[in-house]
Amino acid sequence: MDIYLLSMTLLAIIIVIIGVTVFKWHAFISLTVASLFLAITAGLSFDEIVKAYETGVGGVLGHLVGILALGTILGKMMADSGAGNQVANFFVEKFGPKRLPWAMFLAGFIIGIPVFFEVGILIVLPLVISIYKTTKQNILLISLPVIAGLSIVHGLVPPHPGALAAISIYEADLGMVLLYSLIIAIPAGILGGPVFAKWVQKRVIPQGEPNLIKVTQPESMPGTGISFFVILLPVLLMILSAIGPYLRWLPNLAEELLVFIGSPLVALLVAVFFAYYLLGFRQGMDRDRLKKMTEECILPVGSIILIIGAGGGFKQVLIDSGVGDTIAQMSTNLSLSPIVLAFLVAGLIRVATGSATVALTTAAGIVSPIITHMSGVNLELLVIATGAGSLMLSHVNDAGFWMVKEYLGLTVKETFRTWTVLETILAFVAFGGVLIMDLFV
């Protein structure tokens, strides 16, 4: 029976991969079809199938929908107000021409915290191309560090959707994931960004010219201090929430208030209202413009919400059909650490489907039933290990691969030698950081 269940699980994962890559189904459709296939072949009754799927979707999306929407609004405000540009320009001016790779990495890392990878690229690449045309340096030296900063934050750090989905599925502590992920992401990003860029720029000289992204600059931009404040506000609130319970001298009410304000939903809501005022009204935007911007940026979130929800449904089917217990037993017999398993499974799904979000949610769904009967598993590091796996070996089935290729004017071979290697460095260095931290926490 165990072999049969594992075989059906493997077939379900293959259905996800074939659906996305061969039939070009949306990942939500692929995950839903795979969930139904697994539930039926595992012997669940029709009533149980529907209940399991709906429970899984609701369990993951219950607190994520608002967070994803608010994070997207914050990113849109940063992009359209010029706040992202202000942060990037600040680092370039402070670090100077000789330390440009470090300036670009820090700009990408900071800007990437509240915005999706694709939005971050649109914010910083006009600046990258401008610096390239002025300095005539290899564009890889300027662009790869900023891409590394954006990518590592997107893969590991909440409030990004993949990390939040894994936190929800594993029932990990968000504040601790935030702290650990920042500690792990910085060295991973440095090695994959400035260090790798300095090495590879001597070996790859792009023959093409970068494609200039046309971004309409606002008439007046917010100050640098205000831009930093709005970008970092949700993170600061979440960190305060994490350390609040350890501040014994605080009155109970103050401690509870800190925890409440630092919950992702409230922290992002507070940041959005600050953004509306500081990046919107103060820069001359009226209510109609802000309403239109909000509606424009919320529409694309639907796709991510569907994928994460379907991943939650898949997870619940794995649990209710007994597959989770079977995999848990097998992992125990093989003495395989859940952290290693999460990294490997996420990596395989990432390579197969090209989507970091699909890899994160599916891998978390597979691994979460295993840890229910285990003690001593650090759930927060498990989230980060899964995120690290979801970054590795990006290739032609990943939208990010083509985005970087086209914007930087690279050939397919050059993109493999730069972007694919960069993503894999980020994945393995972050995973190494998780293993090291696991020895101490």
Beta strands, then each sheet from edge to edge (+ up, - down):
end
